[in-house]
Amino acid sequence: MKTLVLCVDRDDDLGVKAMITSPVIGKKNNLRGLIALGLEDPEDSDANVMLMGLKLYKKYTEMGRSVEIATICGDRNVGHQSDANLVKQFYAVLEQFTPDTVVLVSDGAEDEIILPLISQKVQVEHIARVVIKQQQNLESTFYIIVNAFKSPKIAKKIILPMASILMLWGILMILGQTTLAFGLVVIILSLVVISKTLGIEDQLARMFDDMRSAFQTRRYFLFIGAVMAISLLVAGLISSYFKAEVYNTAGEFLYNFIDWFYSFVIASAASYILGNSLDSFMRTGKFSRSSITFILSLGAIWFFAGTALNFLGYMLNFVGEFDLDRTIAFMVLGIVLLLVSGMSYTYNRNKLRGRKRMGWMR
């Protein structure tokens, strides 16, 4: 059985600090890379990853297996570019060594984002996660915290947002807005958790990447669509806050904020989809059929959300009277748009598969 011990360095510390070009293939090359990285930064966890990889290499060699070790690196700016580099280098390793199984070695879950892509090509036998041991005393804890502040990755993702929230809290407390300070901080923290859970941060990052790429390649319709989408979100947040701040209770504030803001969210998504579709049409001469499905679905969501909020406001006594005619009209229009969206999706799917058009209910 041929086994590949694969060490992953997603943020390319090996290249940035030790100036080593990846992928690094072979025991001798990995030893040289390990020594170079260790001399530059003895505290780097990726050096421990390479040490663990070499240990596993020795173990599988003693078991009589055909073993190879390789280290692949991403990019200093962790994200789409770093993941693309990891995939490219993994394929380069496979061109030189065709394993039956892969043993993945990393220093945390972040490096293991490449795991699904690896498993599509080769069976993953084992995942070895390296955890650096520390003395459990006050001095070691203080040392870890100080080094966390020096790490650009940790500082940008954790420390800077927390510091910004605390600074905002302090400013509002000085201005005497104690209740507002507490509520705003809770809302911001909740939004951060929701963003991380649903991957909204990655979607926004992808949107900004599309904007930069569109501007550089003169894809102006896509650029304008993305700018309009972001502008609508910002305008929605501001206008929704001023519309809802006249209400006294937190429940009324939140209800009226959402009641106004959800329209801006849907309009923002529609702007981005429309800009992308127009850009595709200008480049290829063909209009994306999937865009029609998305736009119709957004329209159906808008009608359903309006109905749900109207009913919720009535049940919570935030709305004086229940508008039955408006509710029925919104429900009917939402169902119609949803049905048309479903038929459009089925038609596009069957056409892509080269089949004849089928009835939607079959």
Steps between C-alpha positions, in 0.01 A plus 500: 500500500631843403439775757549876469568695820367845412588802719284810448610860557203709392650842575836418332727562801755275332518730199463833680740436787744241364478594129438135405315433174218249533397227450785343696522133403722236657654436840824691439325806358255507791788475749670797333175696504437411864846620604466823301159577653614404849799732477282789387219442752547218753152566642312450173247216525556403136850383597334258741270386218803411288660321796183295546499424129858373514414289805208340315723451195743303717215301658346391169842421354567264792163336428628410153284740304603702197490851649558853375477826692403837356421846635260727313454869575223751434538876506570768760154646439292205617191453286417407141856551372659288772251215444560515124875474561450199727294317238749583223794376706316185607444412135868569432592251774267237348683533167821380670355249746171313460392385848227260604436693822582841647586587860420868556709690757392845620508732800129577506162485329587796275764300313257210459269700270672324210386159631188463276707575188765246598243231574359537147832386356648266762365317802589683824630241744567717804504863618778593741439834671803642680426671832797680657529430872540795738572521870178576681617795710450875498824577322422267208144633470626858489762402242235337276275809520787736415596289198135489389507880476806475275340248266343689204249217440366495857518878542299568184231237555447512878681775688420794268121432485480453877700819560271694264188375679642589842601847377148561366355383831729737690411802285126442545548453876683835519214665313257358757334251259538200731200303372583574138863398557406163647235425237721606210791286617271196539359557148848535348626185672189312384553619143863384514395154621229476232746614235753235600235228523336569162821591321378853424853632550630273223218607270579868557870433448417326173287799399787742567736271305254503210483880519878537485531244221211656306652848522844378393361304204253777403194291577308813597150352524617250763687777682198732500273215617731419792534869597123542491454186711734628771353851484149364547610300805662806659205723415262237637686476831503878549142569392366200694667623818355852470157361414497268801663724764172687563357191672547455873528127564775275368243270339338782301841631397614158376172428319494832315870476420456158337173606335685776316842338451400170335394683182846652467662159543292350219558803278873473567506133395295579189740781402802273524331219301381746233847657467659158467244396237548816293876454517465141383273611216745768384791253497330191354188632328290258704277585793535274804174308548581430862484874570129497418448222754689692766313826436163323513598322820603829660162647404321206660710538816412870515125429489521214752716704739258794481209269582682335790607834651150642467351201683777501765451873562127446549553211744747705706278810493760698304248554218162660567294285266552195284480583129332186363475621139872587489590165657297299246642700209858456621451126556351448153774700328769319701359157406474599132861622492615186682322275248644692204845485661466124545399450138790718385745299709366166368514623142859621535612181672350276232645712222847480654467122514406489135151369565172608354292746691297328769196599697587660834277268705653177361 
